[in-house]
Amino acid sequence: MQNLTSTTVPEHVAIIMDGNGRWANARGLPRTMGHRKGVETVRAAVKTAGDLGIRYLTLFAFSSENWSRPAAEVSDLMGLLKTFIRRDLADLHRENVRIRVIGDRSNLRGDILPLLVEAEETTRANTGITLVIAFNYGARDEMTRAMRRLATEVAEGRLRPEDINPERIAAMLDTWDIPDPDLIIRTSGEERLSNFLLWQGAYSELIFVPELWPDFTRETFLAALEKYACRERRFGGVAEPTLAVGS
């Protein structure tokens, strides 16, 4: 990958992991088998990102809208999350991976929330790649919660409305301590953000790949990063003209 260097590898990559169910359906398997295969892909993607020096990898694991899926599928997804944390936490900790979880925690019950908190607390001091798990996450919900907190501060006289600016809003988001993603990848050929990091992704590069998530290999990841490395990021500005030799 000739364009991938220490200066062209993005600091933060976010991935919408799409296509587990379709991968299973195409093979005549239960959808749950697609999710299980997808967990294996997660492990490989974290390793690839760490090897390349990516500092933050955010994975859209479970959206706030996914609760509407069939109860059996939701139950299996919760079981896979528990298994992943219980089985992989020690390995991730040993590999110096820091885990952050974003999303609404107010309605999480049972042993899910304690497991998420344990994963964050166990790896809090790690200095390697930060694996951000977007769980029970929706960007509109995140921004709504942020606006409510700002409204409370204004109502209590701790904040003036004129002091609300983009920086103040960003500080209220779940990602307050995480840089915005440089690149957002979505698998399965779908080309939409599906309520994922809408504020943070305002200037992210977007790459959509045809592979279903279980088929997202190291080579697929590298090819997406190669495309990113060829992009010119201007953040609303204009590119500086290149002077011709001898001009």
Summary of the structure (lengths in Angstrom):
residues: 247
radius of gyration: 19.4
end to end distance: 32.9
largest distance: 70.1
contacts: 727
relative contact order: 0.19
helix: 45%
strand: 14%
